[in-house]
Amino acid sequence: MAYAPREGLQDAIGSHLIGCWVAVLGTAVAVAFGFTLYASLVPDDDFQLVDALLGAGLPALLVASVLTALGLLVFGLPATWLLARLERESGLAYFLTGGAAGGVLGLIFLLMANNGSGAALLVGAAPGALCGWLWWCFARRDLRRARIDAATGIFE
């Protein structure tokens, strides 16, 4: 059974643009949800979900969108080139590469902050891993499968 790419995504540029948007926005939404959840855990008698969303979630969404897009450009594109060149593209490879890149960004933040904690590594690594996995699912998987199917068709 041959694999058929999703309709409309056969163009490599279109696939990468969609994958980039999904990876950036999906990661940013997850970070915003995490910050909103964290804000809701702070003991407060007057807790309002709307206040937590506006006070923690919306700024986190904006900052995470910019940082994720920059991380995808600085770390993701070279990693994508390297993994494709080595023919090692997989969901796990992108997950681990994204987590490592996010961990590096968290480490940079940790070193720059006067009172940073080791949690900065996790705060960077978790969204990085999610971004890498989303990048694989929405931008690279179809291209990888199409290349494998084309290569197996040569030998049939």
FIKOL-435179 format. One line per field, with one value per residue (C-alpha): y, z negated, x; residue number from 0; residue in one letter. Coordinates in Angstrom, 3 decimals, m for minus. Layout:
% FIKOL-435179
Y: (Y | ...) $
Z: (Z | ...) $
X: (X | ...) $
num: (NUM | ...) $
residu: (A | ...) $
END
This chain:
% FIKOL-435179
Y: (0.000 | 3.278 | 6.357 | 9.339 | 12.790 | 15.030 | 16.903 | 20.409 | 19.808 | 18.229 | 21.494 | 21.528 | 25.241 | 25.014 | 22.036 | 23.814 | 27.018 | 25.108 | 23.043 | 26.185 | 27.864 | 24.770 | 24.196 | 27.809 | 28.350 | 24.893 | 25.345 | 28.883 | 27.773 | 24.959 | 27.408 | 29.880 | 27.092 | 26.076 | 29.595 | 30.021 | 26.745 | 27.848 | 31.170 | 29.341 | 27.233 | 30.313 | 30.419 | 33.342 | 33.809 | 36.110 | 33.889 | 34.578 | 32.495 | 35.533 | 37.388 | 34.428 | 34.205 | 37.921 | 38.239 | 35.103 | 33.323 | 36.144 | 37.510 | 33.954 | 33.306 | 36.375 | 35.770 | 32.037 | 32.696 | 34.954 | 32.716 | 29.566 | 31.158 | 32.333 | 28.939 | 27.208 | 29.467 | 29.342 | 25.701 | 23.980 | 24.725 | 23.674 | 20.577 | 19.763 | 20.102 | 17.906 | 15.202 | 15.109 | 14.995 | 12.090 | 10.421 | 10.252 | 12.087 | 10.658 | 11.869 | 10.855 | 12.612 | 15.877 | 15.487 | 15.014 | 17.711 | 20.204 | 19.314 | 19.788 | 23.140 | 24.298 | 23.136 | 25.214 | 28.263 | 27.554 | 27.242 | 30.578 | 32.137 | 30.462 | 31.875 | 35.354 | 35.538 | 36.585 | 34.328 | 31.667 | 28.086 | 24.730 | 24.684 | 27.002 | 23.954 | 22.167 | 25.320 | 25.468 | 21.749 | 20.808 | 23.394 | 22.699 | 18.995 | 19.754 | 22.114 | 19.497 | 16.860 | 19.221 | 20.206 | 16.523 | 15.789 | 18.767 | 19.671 | 16.784 | 13.449 | 13.647 | 14.658 | 11.831 | 9.266 | 10.585 | 10.219 | 6.661 | 5.701 | 7.245 | 5.381 | 2.025 | 2.596 | 2.702 | m0.854 | m2.413) $
Z: (0.000 | 1.111 | m1.048 | 0.435 | m0.950 | m2.182 | 0.615 | 1.152 | m0.798 | 1.958 | 2.505 | 0.196 | m0.554 | m1.458 | m3.697 | m5.506 | m5.987 | m7.447 | m9.605 | m10.831 | m11.808 | m13.547 | m15.412 | m16.555 | m17.500 | m19.009 | m21.213 | m22.175 | m23.121 | m25.260 | m27.026 | m27.580 | m29.005 | m31.308 | m32.587 | m33.108 | m35.014 | m37.101 | m37.868 | m38.923 | m41.430 | m43.387 | m46.481 | m46.106 | m47.374 | m44.500 | m41.682 | m38.332 | m35.271 | m33.000 | m35.099 | m34.901 | m31.127 | m30.635 | m33.276 | m32.549 | m29.477 | m26.929 | m27.623 | m27.641 | m24.301 | m22.729 | m24.136 | m23.387 | m19.793 | m19.151 | m20.972 | m19.282 | m15.833 | m16.492 | m17.880 | m14.854 | m12.550 | m14.483 | m15.622 | m13.684 | m10.113 | m10.510 | m12.426 | m9.680 | m7.039 | m9.033 | m9.804 | m6.177 | m4.933 | m7.280 | m6.432 | m10.137 | m10.106 | m12.507 | m15.123 | m17.905 | m16.285 | m16.004 | m19.508 | m21.018 | m18.868 | m19.784 | m23.456 | m23.317 | m21.532 | m24.007 | m26.869 | m25.463 | m25.311 | m28.888 | m29.940 | m28.318 | m30.216 | m33.412 | m32.986 | m32.161 | m35.082 | m38.420 | m40.406 | m37.818 | m38.766 | m37.145 | m36.182 | m33.308 | m31.526 | m31.698 | m30.775 | m27.606 | m26.862 | m27.088 | m24.555 | m22.346 | m22.263 | m21.485 | m18.702 | m17.223 | m17.265 | m15.684 | m13.040 | m12.205 | m12.098 | m10.025 | m7.864 | m7.412 | m7.734 | m4.393 | m2.580 | m4.185 | m3.273 | 0.282 | 0.680 | m0.688 | 1.646 | 4.620 | 3.760 | 3.388 | 6.707 | 8.483 | 7.483 | 8.313) $
X: (0.000 | 1.564 | 1.413 | m0.441 | 0.468 | m2.315 | m4.047 | m2.751 | 0.453 | 2.474 | 4.271 | 7.307 | 7.082 | 3.408 | 4.060 | 6.867 | 4.865 | 1.945 | 4.301 | 6.037 | 2.771 | 1.446 | 4.721 | 5.016 | 1.383 | 0.909 | 3.956 | 2.951 | m0.568 | 0.865 | 3.193 | 0.354 | m1.810 | 1.038 | 1.549 | m2.197 | m2.305 | 0.682 | m1.020 | m4.176 | m2.202 | m1.128 | m3.347 | m5.699 | m9.229 | m10.192 | m8.920 | m10.532 | m9.713 | m10.015 | m7.443 | m5.076 | m5.503 | m4.895 | m2.185 | m0.168 | m1.529 | m1.650 | 1.852 | 3.199 | 1.490 | 3.081 | 6.570 | 6.477 | 5.392 | 8.376 | 10.873 | 9.575 | 9.749 | 13.315 | 14.295 | 12.826 | 14.816 | 18.097 | 18.055 | 15.278 | 16.253 | 19.904 | 18.788 | 16.286 | 18.995 | 21.379 | 18.810 | 17.651 | 21.239 | 22.046 | 18.703 | 17.845 | 14.531 | 11.965 | 9.528 | 11.874 | 14.845 | 12.931 | 11.491 | 14.965 | 16.564 | 13.836 | 14.162 | 17.927 | 17.606 | 14.960 | 17.167 | 20.031 | 17.772 | 16.659 | 20.300 | 21.119 | 18.221 | 19.412 | 22.914 | 21.619 | 19.170 | 20.576 | 18.278 | 17.483 | 16.788 | 17.357 | 13.680 | 14.630 | 16.070 | 12.725 | 10.832 | 12.915 | 13.222 | 9.523 | 8.271 | 11.290 | 10.472 | 6.818 | 7.855 | 10.174 | 7.465 | 4.893 | 7.440 | 7.895 | 4.176 | 3.074 | 6.076 | 8.484 | 6.683 | 4.874 | 8.044 | 9.991 | 7.350 | 7.142 | 10.929 | 10.829 | 7.968 | 9.775 | 12.963 | 11.181 | 9.392 | 12.747 | 13.565 | 10.212) $
num: (0 | 1 | 2 | 3 | 4 | 5 | 6 | 7 | 8 | 9 | 10 | 11 | 12 | 13 | 14 | 15 | 16 | 17 | 18 | 19 | 20 | 21 | 22 | 23 | 24 | 25 | 26 | 27 | 28 | 29 | 30 | 31 | 32 | 33 | 34 | 35 | 36 | 37 | 38 | 39 | 40 | 41 | 42 | 43 | 44 | 45 | 46 | 47 | 48 | 49 | 50 | 51 | 52 | 53 | 54 | 55 | 56 | 57 | 58 | 59 | 60 | 61 | 62 | 63 | 64 | 65 | 66 | 67 | 68 | 69 | 70 | 71 | 72 | 73 | 74 | 75 | 76 | 77 | 78 | 79 | 80 | 81 | 82 | 83 | 84 | 85 | 86 | 87 | 88 | 89 | 90 | 91 | 92 | 93 | 94 | 95 | 96 | 97 | 98 | 99 | 100 | 101 | 102 | 103 | 104 | 105 | 106 | 107 | 108 | 109 | 110 | 111 | 112 | 113 | 114 | 115 | 116 | 117 | 118 | 119 | 120 | 121 | 122 | 123 | 124 | 125 | 126 | 127 | 128 | 129 | 130 | 131 | 132 | 133 | 134 | 135 | 136 | 137 | 138 | 139 | 140 | 141 | 142 | 143 | 144 | 145 | 146 | 147 | 148 | 149 | 150 | 151 | 152 | 153 | 154 | 155) $
residu: (M | A | Y | A | P | R | E | G | L | Q | D | A | I | G | S | H | L | I | G | C | W | V | A | V | L | G | T | A | V | A | V | A | F | G | F | T | L | Y | A | S | L | V | P | D | D | D | F | Q | L | V | D | A | L | L | G | A | G | L | P | A | L | L | V | A | S | V | L | T | A | L | G | L | L | V | F | G | L | P | A | T | W | L | L | A | R | L | E | R | E | S | G | L | A | Y | F | L | T | G | G | A | A | G | G | V | L | G | L | I | F | L | L | M | A | N | N | G | S | G | A | A | L | L | V | G | A | A | P | G | A | L | C | G | W | L | W | W | C | F | A | R | R | D | L | R | R | A | R | I | D | A | A | T | G | I | F | E) $
END
